[in-house]
Amino acid sequence: MISALSLFSEESLFKKGENYFINNQPEKAVSVLEAAIAGESVDYKAYLYLGIAYEQLGFYDKAIEALKQGMDKKGADRGMFLVNIGNNYVRKQESKEAVAYYSKALEVNSSNTSALRNRANEYLRLEEYDKALNDYKLYLSLEPDAYQNERIEKVIALLENKIDKIAKQKLEEERKRLAEEKKQQELLDSVLNSLSNASEDTTNLSAGSEDVEQYSDNFDIVD
C-alpha cells in the first residue's frame, strides 16, 4: 500500500514538473522535478527535463549532473542525453569537453545530426578547420533541406578558402625553413673547412720552428 502510494506520488510529481517545464516555467519545474527524481521509479524524462531546466537557469554543472544520472535509465535515449550534456559544456565555454560528448552521441547514432552540427561548431571554435569542414559537409548530406543549410554552405566555402590559404602558408614556411636550414649547413661546412685549413697551417709552422732551434744549437757548438 505504501509502495503504491509512493509510486503514485512520484508519478504525480513528474507530471506536475513536466507541466511546468512544457509551459516554460523552469524554476517551478526544477523544484518539483528535484523531488520527483528522489524516487526510484520515476520516468527518465524527469532527468532530461530537469537538466534542460537547470540549463535555462544557468546552472550548467547541475544540468550536467542530472543528465548524467538519467542517461542510463530504462527507456532513455542515450544519444539525446549526451547531446544535451555537450550543450551545457558549450555554455561553460569548454569546447573540448563538448566535442567529447557530441562524439559519444555519434557513437550511439552516427546519423545524429544535432550532435554532428554542434560538434562542427565547436571544432570551428577550436580552429580545427578540417574536422569542422568534414562535419558540416556530412550534416548537409544528412539534412539536405534544413533551414540553416544556406548559412552552413557559406561557412563551408569560407572554410575551404581558409584551409587552402593555411596549406599554402605552411608550404611557404616549410620552403623557407629548408632554405634557412641549407644556408646554415653551408655556413657550418664553410667554418669547418676554414678551421681544418688553419690546423694544417699551424702544423707546418711548428715544423719550421724545430729547424730554427736545431740551427741555434749547431751555432753554439761551433762557438
C-alpha positions as CSV (number, residue, x, y, z in Angstrom):
1,M,0.0,0.0,0.0
2,I,2.8,2.4,1.0
3,S,4.8,1.4,-2.1
4,A,1.8,2.0,-4.4
5,L,1.2,5.4,-2.7
6,S,4.9,6.3,-3.2
7,L,4.8,5.3,-6.8
8,F,1.7,7.5,-7.3
9,S,3.4,10.4,-5.6
10,E,6.5,10.1,-7.9
11,E,4.3,10.0,-11.0
12,S,2.2,12.9,-9.7
13,L,5.4,15.0,-9.1
14,F,6.7,14.1,-12.5
15,K,3.5,15.1,-14.3
16,K,3.5,18.4,-12.3
17,G,7.1,19.1,-13.1
18,E,6.6,18.2,-16.8
19,N,3.7,20.6,-17.0
20,Y,5.9,23.4,-15.6
21,F,8.6,22.5,-18.0
22,I,6.4,22.5,-21.0
23,N,4.9,25.8,-20.1
24,N,8.4,27.4,-19.8
25,Q,8.5,27.7,-16.0
26,P,12.0,26.3,-15.3
27,E,12.2,27.5,-11.7
28,K,9.0,25.7,-10.7
29,A,9.9,22.7,-12.8
30,V,13.2,22.4,-11.0
31,S,11.7,22.4,-7.5
32,V,9.2,19.7,-8.4
33,L,11.4,17.6,-10.6
34,E,14.2,17.5,-7.9
35,A,11.6,15.9,-5.6
36,A,10.5,13.6,-8.3
37,I,13.9,12.1,-9.1
38,A,14.3,11.2,-5.4
39,G,12.1,8.2,-6.1
40,E,13.4,5.0,-7.8
41,S,10.8,4.5,-10.5
42,V,10.5,8.0,-11.9
43,D,10.3,8.4,-15.7
44,Y,13.7,9.0,-17.3
45,K,12.3,12.2,-18.9
46,A,12.3,13.8,-15.4
47,Y,16.1,13.9,-15.6
48,L,16.0,15.2,-19.1
49,Y,13.5,18.0,-18.2
50,L,15.4,18.8,-15.0
51,G,18.7,19.0,-16.9
52,I,17.3,21.4,-19.5
53,A,15.5,23.5,-16.8
54,Y,18.8,23.8,-15.0
55,E,20.5,24.9,-18.2
56,Q,17.8,27.5,-18.8
57,L,18.5,28.9,-15.3
58,G,22.3,28.9,-15.9
59,F,23.1,26.1,-13.6
60,Y,25.2,24.2,-16.1
61,D,27.1,21.9,-13.7
62,K,23.8,20.8,-12.1
63,A,22.4,20.3,-15.5
64,I,25.3,18.0,-16.5
65,E,24.9,16.0,-13.2
66,A,21.2,15.5,-13.7
67,L,21.7,14.4,-17.4
68,K,24.4,12.0,-16.5
69,Q,22.2,10.4,-13.8
70,G,19.3,10.0,-16.2
71,M,21.0,8.8,-19.4
72,D,21.2,5.2,-18.4
73,K,17.7,5.0,-17.0
74,K,15.3,2.5,-18.6
75,G,13.9,3.8,-21.9
76,A,16.3,6.8,-22.1
77,D,17.6,8.0,-25.4
78,R,21.2,8.0,-24.5
79,G,22.2,10.0,-27.6
80,M,19.8,12.8,-26.7
81,F,21.2,13.0,-23.1
82,L,24.8,13.1,-24.5
83,V,23.9,15.9,-26.8
84,N,22.4,17.9,-24.0
85,I,25.4,17.3,-21.8
86,G,27.6,18.6,-24.7
87,N,25.3,21.7,-25.0
88,N,26.0,22.5,-21.3
89,Y,29.7,22.3,-21.8
90,V,29.3,24.7,-24.7
91,R,27.5,27.1,-22.3
92,K,30.5,26.7,-20.0
93,Q,32.8,27.5,-22.9
94,E,34.5,24.2,-22.6
95,S,34.7,23.2,-26.3
96,K,36.9,20.2,-25.9
97,E,34.5,18.6,-23.4
98,A,31.6,19.5,-25.6
99,V,33.2,17.8,-28.6
100,A,33.9,14.7,-26.5
101,Y,30.2,14.3,-25.6
102,Y,28.9,15.1,-29.1
103,S,31.4,12.4,-30.3
104,K,29.9,9.9,-27.8
105,A,26.4,10.7,-29.1
106,L,27.6,10.0,-32.6
107,E,29.0,6.7,-31.4
108,V,25.5,5.8,-30.3
109,N,24.0,7.0,-33.6
110,S,26.2,8.2,-36.4
111,S,23.3,10.0,-38.1
112,N,22.6,12.2,-35.1
113,T,22.5,15.5,-36.9
114,S,22.2,17.7,-33.8
115,A,25.5,16.2,-32.5
116,L,27.1,16.5,-35.9
117,R,26.2,20.2,-36.4
118,N,27.1,21.1,-32.8
119,R,30.4,19.3,-33.0
120,A,31.2,21.1,-36.2
121,N,30.6,24.4,-34.4
122,E,32.9,23.5,-31.6
123,Y,35.6,22.3,-34.0
124,L,35.4,25.7,-35.6
125,R,35.9,27.4,-32.2
126,L,38.9,25.2,-31.6
127,E,40.3,26.2,-35.0
128,E,40.2,22.5,-36.1
129,Y,39.1,23.6,-39.5
130,D,39.4,20.3,-41.4
131,K,37.3,18.5,-38.8
132,A,34.7,21.2,-38.8
133,L,34.5,21.1,-42.6
134,N,34.0,17.3,-42.7
135,D,31.2,17.5,-40.1
136,Y,29.4,20.4,-41.9
137,K,29.5,18.5,-45.2
138,L,28.3,15.3,-43.6
139,Y,25.5,17.3,-41.9
140,L,24.3,18.7,-45.2
141,S,24.3,15.3,-46.8
142,L,22.1,14.0,-43.9
143,E,19.9,17.2,-43.7
144,P,19.7,18.5,-47.3
145,D,16.6,20.6,-46.6
146,A,17.5,22.0,-43.2
147,Y,16.7,25.7,-42.7
148,Q,20.3,26.5,-41.8
149,N,21.8,25.0,-44.9
150,E,22.4,28.2,-46.8
151,R,24.4,29.6,-43.9
152,I,26.3,26.3,-43.5
153,E,27.2,26.3,-47.2
154,K,28.7,29.8,-46.8
155,V,30.7,28.6,-43.8
156,I,31.9,25.6,-45.8
157,A,33.1,27.9,-48.6
158,L,34.9,30.1,-46.2
159,L,36.5,27.1,-44.5
160,E,37.7,25.7,-47.8
161,N,39.3,29.0,-48.7
162,K,40.9,29.3,-45.3
163,I,42.2,25.7,-45.3
164,D,43.7,26.4,-48.8
165,K,45.4,29.5,-47.6
166,I,46.7,27.7,-44.5
167,A,48.1,24.9,-46.6
168,K,49.9,27.4,-48.9
169,Q,51.2,29.2,-45.9
170,K,52.6,26.0,-44.4
171,L,54.2,25.1,-47.7
172,E,55.9,28.5,-47.9
173,E,57.0,28.3,-44.3
174,E,58.5,24.8,-45.0
175,R,60.3,26.1,-48.1
176,K,61.8,29.0,-46.1
177,R,62.7,26.6,-43.3
178,L,64.5,24.2,-45.6
179,A,66.3,27.1,-47.3
180,E,67.4,28.5,-44.0
181,E,68.5,25.0,-42.9
182,K,70.5,24.7,-46.1
183,K,72.1,28.1,-45.6
184,Q,73.1,27.3,-42.0
185,Q,74.5,23.9,-43.1
186,E,76.6,25.6,-45.8
187,L,77.9,28.1,-43.3
188,L,78.8,25.4,-40.9
189,D,80.6,23.4,-43.6
190,S,82.5,26.6,-44.6
191,V,83.5,27.2,-41.0
192,L,84.6,23.6,-40.5
193,N,86.6,23.8,-43.7
194,S,88.3,27.0,-42.6
195,L,89.2,25.5,-39.3
196,S,90.7,22.5,-41.0
197,N,92.9,24.7,-43.2
198,A,94.0,26.7,-40.2
199,S,95.0,23.4,-38.4
200,E,97.2,22.4,-41.3
201,D,98.9,25.9,-41.3
202,T,99.7,25.5,-37.6
203,T,101.3,22.1,-38.1
204,N,103.6,23.5,-40.8
205,L,104.6,26.4,-38.7
206,S,105.6,24.1,-35.8
207,A,107.8,22.1,-38.0
208,G,109.7,25.2,-39.1
209,S,110.3,26.2,-35.5
210,E,112.1,23.0,-34.8
211,D,114.5,23.6,-37.6
212,V,115.4,27.0,-36.2
213,E,116.1,25.5,-32.8
214,Q,118.5,22.9,-34.3
215,Y,120.4,25.6,-36.2
216,S,120.8,27.6,-33.0
217,D,122.2,24.5,-31.2
218,N,124.7,24.0,-34.0
219,F,125.9,27.6,-33.8
220,D,126.6,27.2,-30.1
221,I,128.7,24.1,-30.7
222,V,130.9,25.9,-33.3
223,D,131.5,28.8,-30.9
